[in-house]
């Protein structure tokens, strides 16, 4: 609007003298020389304002004129502001702490420059401002030099401390970065770039802090690693050497803790490295010791078990066990080079398997002994079943006693009980061998005795049958040879057959043949050989007698004179048979008495009664 435009025009007109005066003072102060750019910008702004004013653009004219005035002030005061910036920079650089006097002089000169500027004493003001700036810049330079020198010296000390603390090894990246920054700071310092030198060294201090922080972290890590190694060492400790190693390693772990607490990280790392080497070698040494001790202990057990007679009851010999133990291989160097194979664990497992076998060996031996004792018991029971208690009582009782001693000795050994006599597998082996021998002897003896008794029973029964048939034939025997001859039996009048009231001659021959056929092929028990010879002779004589009696009755087959010869021989054989039977029966009764078998005698009571009756008979055939 026109009102607004007029307002801008009036304000421009009012500002015009002030702006021109300010530009004139700037020119008089010599701003065209020490602040040419700013002064020229001010002149350009005044010119732009005039152009805008002539074109009735009063707002722009006001803006440009205001800028021209402000730039004129800025140009006139440029040297003072430069000096002020130099003073502020020196103060920011901590010049009050390092160059207090010189900085004070700079401040005084600056104040003087301002006063002279106010009084339009431009030449002196400019001179004072320049002095203030120079002194401020000198104060700042000296301050940065002092600070950089101190900072670089401190950084060098930190670098040395970091080296002592093993920074190049355990904080390689951080230490390298700090070292490079220190080198840059020293180069800047040498070039006189003190502020840059200080700034670089300041970064170096931060990087040094990172080095020490990393070293502390690494110290805790290696401490943890060593702690794990000590714990690993502990898992292998089984004897005094290992316990000494563990005690030494535990003490070193405490010293590492103290070094970390006191921030003596170099010592902490040195202790760790020393411990790392020693624990590694100690673990290998303990492994070798453990394996050798286990092998030695197992060999001692094998020798002890061998001395105690244990191996006689298992299917493995002591020499085989020793060979297996000698075959266990462990190479600590190979174990170190190939940790993934865990050769130590393999060797320990192999030894543990052998140890487990030895642990079970006693049970295996006891089980095998029990089996053998049970066989002894079975042999005794079998012997009992066939009459050993009666047939061979002394042998049976001895075998039972030996069995019971073996069984009781095994019980003592199995339960680790105290015993008045030595109770080990040696004595058990001797006792078991005796029990087995006696059980075998018992069976052999009772079988022989059983065979003898069985043979005797059969012989008694056969002999009883013979006497029974002889009793049935007794009517003929009682008539005698003469009476039969007087009767003169013929086929037409067979009085001979009529006389055979108990048993016929044919049946008598049949039974005699049957009995002889039963006994003749028998091989008697050795102790019955003599009795068998008597029996065989009797049954043969019985057959001969029966054959003669039978032939006498064969009228059509043999002539009378020959038949009479048969009859005569038959009676002769019969009389001999009675005598032979007497010897046989006496021998049988004597053996029965020697056997002293009550049940046997009770069972054959009728037969024995018949024998005794037979023995009381007249043995002369008539």
C-alpha positions in Angstrom: 0.0 0.0 0.0 1.1 3.6 -0.4 1.1 4.1 3.4 3.4 1.2 3.9 5.6 2.4 1.1 5.8 5.9 2.5 6.7 4.3 5.9 9.7 2.5 4.4 10.7 5.7 2.6 10.7 7.8 5.8 12.7 5.1 7.6 15.2 5.0 4.8 15.5 8.7 4.8 16.1 8.7 8.5 18.8 5.9 8.3 20.6 7.5 5.4 22.8 9.9 7.4 23.7 7.2 10.0 24.7 4.8 7.2 26.8 7.4 5.4 28.5 8.5 8.6 29.3 4.9 9.5 30.8 4.3 6.0 32.8 7.5 6.3 34.2 6.4 9.7 35.1 3.0 8.3 36.9 4.7 5.4 38.7 7.0 7.8 39.6 4.0 10.1 41.3 2.4 7.0 38.8 -0.5 6.8 39.4 -0.5 3.1 42.8 -1.9 3.9 42.3 -4.3 6.8 38.7 -5.3 6.0 38.4 -4.7 2.3 35.9 -7.5 1.6 33.5 -6.3 4.3 34.0 -2.6 3.4 33.3 -3.3 -0.3 30.2 -5.3 0.6 29.0 -2.3 2.6 29.6 0.1 -0.3 27.8 -2.3 -2.7 24.8 -2.5 -0.3 24.6 1.3 -0.1 24.7 1.5 -3.9 21.9 -1.2 -4.2 19.9 0.8 -1.7 20.2 4.0 -3.8 19.1 2.1 -7.0 16.1 0.6 -5.1 15.2 4.0 -3.7 15.2 5.6 -7.2 12.9 2.9 -8.3 10.5 3.6 -5.4 11.3 0.2 -3.9 11.7 1.7 -0.5 11.5 -1.6 1.4 14.5 -3.0 -0.4 16.2 0.3 -0.1 15.7 0.2 3.7 17.0 -3.4 3.8 20.1 -2.7 1.7 20.9 0.5 3.6 20.6 -1.3 7.0 23.0 -3.9 5.7 25.4 -1.2 4.4 25.4 0.5 7.9 26.0 -2.9 9.7 28.8 -3.9 7.3 30.4 -0.5 7.8 30.4 -1.0 11.6 31.7 -4.6 11.1 34.5 -3.4 8.7 35.5 -0.6 11.1 35.7 -3.0 14.1 37.1 -5.9 12.1 40.6 -5.7 13.5 39.2 -5.4 17.1 36.9 -8.5 16.5 39.9 -10.4 15.0 41.8 -9.6 18.2 38.8 -10.6 20.3 38.6 -13.9 18.5 42.3 -14.5 19.0 41.9 -13.7 22.7 38.8 -16.0 23.0 40.7 -18.7 21.2 43.7 -18.3 23.6 41.3 -18.5 26.5 39.6 -21.6 25.1 43.1 -23.1 24.7 43.5 -22.6 28.5 45.9 -19.7 28.0 45.0 -18.4 31.5 46.7 -21.5 32.9 49.8 -21.4 30.7 50.4 -17.7 29.5 48.4 -15.7 32.0 50.7 -12.5 31.8 50.8 -12.5 28.0 47.1 -13.1 27.7 46.5 -10.3 30.2 48.5 -7.9 28.1 46.5 -9.0 25.0 43.3 -8.2 26.9 44.6 -4.8 28.0 45.6 -3.9 24.4 42.1 -5.1 23.2 40.4 -2.8 25.8 42.6 0.1 24.7 41.8 -0.6 21.0 38.1 -0.4 21.8 38.5 2.9 23.8 40.4 4.5 21.0 37.9 3.3 18.5 35.2 5.0 20.4 37.2 8.2 20.5 37.7 7.9 16.7 41.5 7.5 17.3 41.5 4.9 14.5 45.2 4.6 14.0 46.0 3.9 17.6 42.9 1.7 17.9 44.1 -0.4 14.9 47.6 -0.6 16.4 46.3 -1.7 19.8 44.1 -4.3 18.2 47.0 -5.7 16.2 49.1 -5.9 19.3 46.3 -7.6 21.2 45.8 -10.1 18.4 49.5 -10.9 18.1 49.9 -11.4 21.9 46.7 -13.5 22.1 47.9 -15.7 19.2 51.4 -16.0 20.8 49.7 -16.9 24.1 47.6 -19.5 22.3 50.6 -21.0 20.4 52.6 -21.2 23.6 49.7 -22.7 25.4 49.1 -25.4 22.7 52.9 -26.1 22.7 53.0 -26.6 26.4 49.8 -28.6 26.5 50.9 -30.7 23.5 54.3 -31.3 25.0 52.8 -32.5 28.3 50.1 -34.5 26.6 52.6 -36.2 24.2 54.9 -37.0 27.2 51.9 -38.5 29.1 50.9 -40.4 26.0 54.4 -41.7 25.6 54.3 -42.9 29.2 51.0 -44.6 28.6 52.5 -46.2 25.5 55.3 -47.5 27.6 52.9 -48.7 30.3 50.8 -50.4 27.6 53.9 -52.1 26.2 54.8 -53.3 29.7 51.2 -54.4 30.1 51.6 -56.5 26.9 49.5 -54.2 24.7 51.2 -55.2 21.4 50.2 -58.8 22.2 46.8 -58.7 23.9 45.5 -55.4 22.4 47.3 -55.4 19.1 44.7 -53.4 17.1 44.1 -50.8 19.8 47.8 -50.5 20.6 48.7 -50.0 17.0 46.1 -47.3 16.5 47.4 -45.5 19.6 51.0 -45.8 18.5 50.1 -44.4 15.0 48.3 -41.4 16.6 51.2 -40.7 18.9 53.5 -40.7 15.9 51.2 -38.2 14.2 51.1 -36.0 17.3 54.9 -36.0 17.5 55.2 -35.1 13.8 52.7 -32.2 14.2 54.7 -31.0 17.2 57.9 -31.2 15.3 56.3 -29.1 12.5 55.1 -26.5 15.0 51.5 -27.5 14.7 51.0 -27.5 18.4 47.2 -27.4 18.5 47.0 -30.3 16.0 49.7 -32.1 18.0 47.7 -31.7 21.1 44.5 -32.8 19.4 46.2 -35.8 18.0 47.7 -36.7 21.4 44.3 -36.2 23.0 42.9 -38.8 20.6 45.8 -40.9 21.5 44.9 -40.7 25.2 41.4 -41.9 24.4 42.9 -44.7 22.3 45.2 -45.5 25.2 42.2 -45.8 27.4 40.8 -48.3 24.9 44.1 -50.2 25.0 44.0 -50.5 28.8 40.3 -51.3 28.7 41.1 -54.1 26.2 44.0 -55.3 28.3 41.8 -55.5 31.4 39.2 -57.4 29.4 41.9 -59.7 28.0 43.4 -60.1 31.5 40.0 -61.3 32.7 39.7 -63.6 29.7 43.1 -65.2 30.2 42.3 -65.5 33.9 39.2 -67.3 33.0 41.1 -69.4 30.5 43.7 -70.3 33.1 40.9 -71.0 35.6 39.5 -73.5 33.1 42.9 -75.0 32.6 43.3 -75.4 36.3 39.9 -77.0 36.5 40.8 -79.3 33.7 44.1 -80.2 35.5 42.0 -81.0 38.5 40.0 -83.5 36.6 43.1 -85.6 35.9 44.6 -85.4 39.5 44.7 -88.9 41.1 47.9 -89.0 43.1 50.5 -86.9 44.9 52.3 -85.5 41.9 49.1 -84.3 40.4 48.0 -82.8 43.7 51.3 -80.9 43.9 50.8 -79.6 40.3 47.3 -78.5 41.2 48.4 -76.7 44.4 51.1 -74.9 42.4 48.6 -73.9 39.6 46.0 -72.8 42.2 48.6 -70.5 43.9 49.5 -69.0 40.5 45.8 -68.3 39.9 45.7 -66.3 43.1 48.7 -64.3 42.0 47.0 -63.6 38.7 44.0 -62.3 40.6 46.3 -60.1 42.7 48.0 -58.7 39.6 44.7 -57.9 38.0 43.4 -56.2 41.2 46.6 -54.1 41.3 46.3 -53.4 37.6 49.7 -55.0 37.1 48.5 -56.5 33.8 52.0 -57.3 32.4 52.6 -59.5 35.4 49.1 -61.0 35.1 49.8 -61.9 31.4 53.3 -63.2 32.3 51.9 -65.4 35.0 49.2 -66.6 32.6 51.7 -67.5 29.9 53.9 -69.2 32.4 51.0 -71.1 33.8 49.6 -71.9 30.4 52.9 -73.6 29.4 53.3 -75.4 32.7 49.7 -76.6 33.1 49.7 -77.9 29.5 52.9 -79.9 30.2 51.7 -80.9 33.7 48.4 -82.2 32.2 50.4 -84.3 29.8 52.7 -85.5 32.6 49.7 -86.4 34.8 48.1 -88.3 32.0 51.2 -90.4 31.6 51.5 -90.9 35.3 47.8 -91.8 35.6 48.0 -94.3 32.8 51.2 -95.9 34.1 49.7 -96.1 37.6 46.5 -97.7 36.3 48.5 -100.2 34.3 50.8 -100.9 37.4 47.8 -101.2 39.7 46.0 -103.5 37.2 49.1 -105.6 36.8 49.4 -105.9 40.6 45.8 -107.0 40.7 46.4 -109.6 38.1 49.5 -110.9 40.0 47.4 -110.9 43.2 44.6 -112.7 41.5 47.1 -115.2 40.1 48.6 -115.7 43.5 45.2 -116.3 45.0 44.4 -118.9 42.3 41.6 -116.9 40.7 42.7 -117.5 37.1 42.2 -121.3 37.4 38.5 -120.7 37.4 38.2 -118.3 34.4 38.8 -118.7 30.7 41.6 -116.1 30.6 45.2 -116.5 31.8 47.2 -114.0 33.7 49.7 -113.9 30.9 46.9 -112.9 28.5 45.9 -110.1 30.8 49.5 -108.9 31.1 49.8 -108.9 27.3 46.6 -106.8 27.0 47.9 -104.3 29.6 51.3 -104.0 27.9 49.4 -103.4 24.6 47.7 -100.2 25.9 49.4 -97.4 24.0 49.4 -93.6 24.8 51.6 -91.1 23.1 51.3 -87.7 25.0 52.9 -85.8 22.1 50.4 -87.3 19.6 47.6 -86.6 22.1 48.8 -82.9 22.2 49.0 -82.7 18.4 45.6 -84.4 17.8 43.4 -83.2 20.7 40.2 -84.1 18.8 41.1 -87.8 18.9 41.3 -87.7 22.7 43.8 -90.5 22.8 44.1 -90.3 26.6 40.3 -91.0 27.1 40.6 -93.9 24.7 43.5 -95.4 26.7 41.6 -94.8 30.0 38.5 -96.4 28.6 40.5 -99.4 27.5 42.1 -99.7 30.9 38.6 -99.2 32.5 37.3 -102.1 30.4 40.2 -104.3 31.7 39.5 -103.1 35.2 35.8 -103.9 34.8 36.7 -107.4 33.6 39.0 -107.9 36.7 36.2 -106.6 38.9 33.9 -109.2 37.4 36.5 -111.9 37.4 35.8 -112.9 41.0 32.1 -113.2 40.3 32.9 -115.1 37.1 35.2 -117.4 39.0 32.6 -117.9 41.7 30.0 -118.6 39.1 32.2 -121.2 37.4 33.0 -122.7 40.8 29.3 -122.9 41.6 28.7 -124.7 38.3 31.5 -127.2 39.1 30.2 -127.6 42.7 26.8 -128.2 41.3 28.2 -130.9 39.0 29.8 -132.5 42.0 26.4 -132.3 43.8 24.8 -133.9 40.7 27.4 -136.6 40.6 26.7 -137.4 44.3 23.0 -137.3 43.8 23.3 -139.6 40.9 25.4 -141.9 43.0 22.8 -141.7 45.8 20.1 -142.6 43.3 21.9 -145.9 42.4 22.4 -146.8 46.0 25.8 -145.3 46.9 24.7 -144.6 50.4 24.3 -148.3 51.0 26.7 -149.8 48.4 29.8 -147.7 49.2 28.9 -145.8 52.4 32.5 -144.8 53.3 33.3 -143.5 49.8 29.9 -141.8 49.7 30.3 -140.1 53.1 33.8 -138.9 52.1 32.6 -137.4 48.9 29.7 -135.7 50.6 32.1 -134.3 53.3 34.5 -133.0 50.6 31.5 -131.4 48.7 30.3 -129.7 51.8 33.8 -128.4 52.7 34.0 -127.0 49.2 30.6 -125.4 49.3 31.3 -123.8 52.8 34.7 -122.5 51.6 33.1 -120.9 48.6 30.6 -119.2 50.9 33.4 -117.8 53.1 35.2 -116.5 50.0 32.1 -115.0 48.4 31.1 -113.1 51.6 34.7 -112.2 52.6 34.2 -113.9 56.0 37.0 -114.6 58.4 38.2 -118.2 58.5 40.5 -120.2 60.8 42.1 -121.7 57.7 43.3 -119.8 54.6 40.3 -119.0 52.5 41.3 -118.1 49.0 40.9 -119.5 45.5 44.1 -121.6 45.9 42.6 -123.5 48.8 39.3 -123.5 47.0 40.8 -125.0 43.9 42.5 -127.7 45.9 39.3 -128.5 47.8 37.2 -128.4 44.6 39.7 -130.7 42.8 39.5 -133.1 45.8 35.7 -132.9 45.7 35.5 -133.5 42.0 38.0 -136.4 42.3 36.0 -138.0 45.1 32.7 -137.5 43.3 34.2 -139.1 40.2 35.6 -141.9 42.3 32.3 -142.3 44.1 30.4 -142.7 40.8 33.0 -145.0 39.4 33.0 -147.1 42.6 29.2 -147.1 43.0 28.6 -147.9 39.4 31.0 -150.9 39.7 29.4 -151.9 43.0 25.9 -151.3 41.5 26.9 -153.5 38.6 28.2 -156.1 41.0 25.0 -156.0 43.1 22.8 -156.0 40.0 24.8 -158.9 38.6 24.5 -160.6 42.0 20.8 -160.0 42.0 20.4 -161.5 38.6 22.6 -164.5 39.5 20.6 -165.1 42.6 17.3 -165.0 40.6 18.8 -167.3 38.0 20.2 -169.7 40.6 16.8 -169.6 42.4 15.1 -170.6 39.1 17.6 -173.4 38.7 16.9 -174.7 42.2 13.2 -174.3 41.6 13.4 -176.5 38.5 15.6 -179.0 40.3 12.9 -179.1 43.1 10.3 -179.9 40.4 12.6 -182.6 39.0 13.1 -184.0 42.4 10.6 -186.9 42.0 12.9 -188.4 39.3 15.9 -187.7 41.4 14.3 -189.4 44.3 13.5 -192.5 42.2 17.1 -192.8 41.2 18.8 -194.5 38.4 18.2 -198.1 39.6 14.4 -197.7 40.0 14.1 -196.2 36.5 16.2 -199.1 35.1 14.0 -201.6 36.8 10.9 -200.0 35.4 12.3 -200.4 31.9 10.2 -197.7 30.3 9.5 -198.0 26.5 7.7 -196.0 24.0 4.8 -198.3 24.4 4.8 -198.1 28.1 6.4 -194.7 28.9 6.6 -195.0 32.6 9.5 -192.6 32.5 7.2 -189.8 31.4 4.6 -190.7 34.0 7.3 -190.4 36.7 7.9 -186.7 35.7 5.2 -185.3 37.9 6.8 -181.9 38.6 8.3 -180.9 35.3 8.9 -182.8 32.1 12.4 -183.6 30.8 11.8 -181.5 27.8 10.7 -178.5 29.9 13.7 -179.1 32.2 16.0 -179.0 29.2 14.3 -175.9 27.8 14.7 -174.0 31.1 18.3 -175.2 31.5 19.1 -173.9 28.0 17.3 -170.6 28.7 19.3 -170.0 31.9 22.6 -171.0 30.3 21.9 -168.7 27.4 21.3 -165.9 29.8 24.5 -166.3 31.8 27.0 -167.5 29.3 27.4 -164.3 27.2 27.7 -162.0 30.3 30.9 -160.3 31.1 30.8 -160.0 34.9 32.1 -157.1 36.9 35.8 -157.6 37.7 35.1 -158.4 41.4 32.5 -161.0 40.4 34.8 -163.0 38.0 35.3 -165.9 40.4 31.6 -166.1 41.3 30.7 -165.9 37.7 33.0 -168.9 36.9 31.3 -170.9 39.6 27.9 -169.9 38.3 28.8 -170.6 34.7 30.0 -174.1 35.6 26.8 -174.8 37.6 24.5 -173.7 34.8 26.5 -175.6 32.3 26.4 -178.7 34.5 22.6 -178.1 34.9 22.3 -178.1 31.1 24.4 -181.3 30.7 22.3 -183.1 33.3 19.0 -181.9 31.8 20.2 -182.9 28.3 21.0 -186.5 29.6 17.5 -186.8 31.2 15.9 -185.6 28.0 17.9 -187.9 25.7 17.0 -190.9 27.9 13.3 -190.4 27.0 14.0 -190.4 23.2 13.1 -194.1 22.6 12.9 -194.0 18.9 16.0 -191.9 18.4 18.6 -193.7 20.6 19.0 -197.4 21.3 18.4 -198.7 24.8 22.0 -199.1 25.8 22.9 -195.6 24.7 19.8 -194.2 26.4 20.8 -195.9 29.6 24.3 -194.3 29.3 22.6 -190.9 28.9 20.5 -191.5 32.1 23.5 -192.6 34.0 25.5 -189.5 33.0 22.5 -187.3 33.8 22.4 -188.6 37.4 26.2 -188.3 37.6 26.0 -184.6 36.4 23.1 -184.0 38.8 25.1 -185.1 41.7 28.1 -183.0 40.6 25.6 -180.1 40.1 24.5 -180.3 43.7 28.0 -180.0 44.9 28.7 -177.1 42.5 25.6 -175.4 43.6 26.5 -175.7 47.2 29.8 -173.9 46.5 28.0 -171.3 44.4 25.3 -170.6 47.0 27.8 -170.4 49.8 29.8 -167.9 47.7 26.6 -165.9 47.0 25.6 -165.8 50.6 29.1 -164.7 51.6 29.0 -161.8 49.2 25.6 -160.8 50.3 26.8 -160.8 53.9 29.9 -158.7 52.9 27.7 -156.1 51.1 25.6 -155.8 54.2 22.7 -154.6 52.1 19.6 -154.8 54.4 17.1 -153.8 51.7 18.8 -156.2 49.3 18.5 -159.1 51.7 14.9 -158.2 52.5 14.0 -158.0 48.8 15.5 -161.5 48.1 14.4 -163.1 51.3 12.5 -165.9 49.6 15.4 -166.7 47.4 17.8 -166.8 50.3 15.4 -169.1 52.2 15.3 -171.4 49.2 19.1 -171.5 49.1 19.4 -172.4 52.7 16.8 -175.2 52.3 18.7 -176.4 49.2 21.9 -176.4 51.2 20.4 -178.7 53.8 19.3 -181.2 51.3 21.0 -184.6 50.6 23.3 -183.9 47.6 23.6 -187.6 46.6 21.6 -188.4 43.5 20.0 -191.9 43.8 
